[in-house]
Amino acid sequence: MIEITINRTVSGMIQSFEMSGHALFADRGKDIICAGVSAVSVGSINAVHELTGVTPDIEHRADGFLRCVVPDQLPEDIYEKIQLILEAMVVSLRTIEEEYGKHIKITFKKQEVE
């Protein structure tokens, strides 16, 4: 199962996300769930960089682990653009989860204090 955690600030903004695991929906290279999740998440990170000029802190491993952290102290307009891109990513991932819930699980965590 692909497990995704979306970490939000107290005010509800996405601070980071991480994902790990494999969907095990089909053989490697033919797994549409893994391909979809990868395309949505990596595409979102690429969009953040391309559209805002900000490079998030990223950890990516060959075993399928991906973590992306939004940098602190960004100008408000840039931060808002990044949030829009990441919220669109969440919508896409939730759409995949609705259809293939046995293979992907999304958890939302909210900080207690900032």
Sequence and secondary structure as in RCSB ss.txt:
>XXXX:A:sequence
MIEITINRTVSGMIQSFEMSGHALFADRGKDIICAGVSAVSVGSINAVHELTGVTPDIEHRADGFLRCVVPDQLP
EDIYEKIQLILEAMVVSLRTIEEEYGKHIKITFKKQEVE
>XXXX:A:secstr
 EEEEEEE TTS EEEEEEES   SSSTT  HHHHHHHHHHHHHHHHHHHHH    EEEE TTS EEEE  SS  
HHHHHHHHHHHHHHHHHHHHHHHH TTTEEEEEEE S  
